[in-house]
Amino acid sequence: MAQLAVIKTGGKQYLVAPKNRIKIEKLENKEGGEVVFNDVLLLEKDNQVQIGAPFVAGVKVFGKILKQGKGKKVIIGKYKAKKRYHVKKGHRQPFTQVEIIKIE
């Protein structure tokens, strides 16, 4: 009895199933806390697919926050020829790692 769902969070869409671990845009909840995703775009259960318009009614995805962290450093460089202009910056995108517990 495999269940799949497509959820929307942080402006992105994720395909999830129970016991999956995903990295999503940072949430303000603490580590070890619970999170509920109400924006379910698609649900597949027992080979039957429900597609939302825009969301599937009455379906929630529950998850547990495992970790709050930052991704790998990305180097941003700007350069303008013949103007002596060089800028080098780094950026680390914050993320939240979530384990999907169940889909109801």
Summary of the structure (lengths in Angstrom):
residues: 104
radius of gyration: 18.6
end to end distance: 13.3
largest distance: 63.8
contacts: 259
relative contact order: 0.29
helix: 0%
strand: 62%
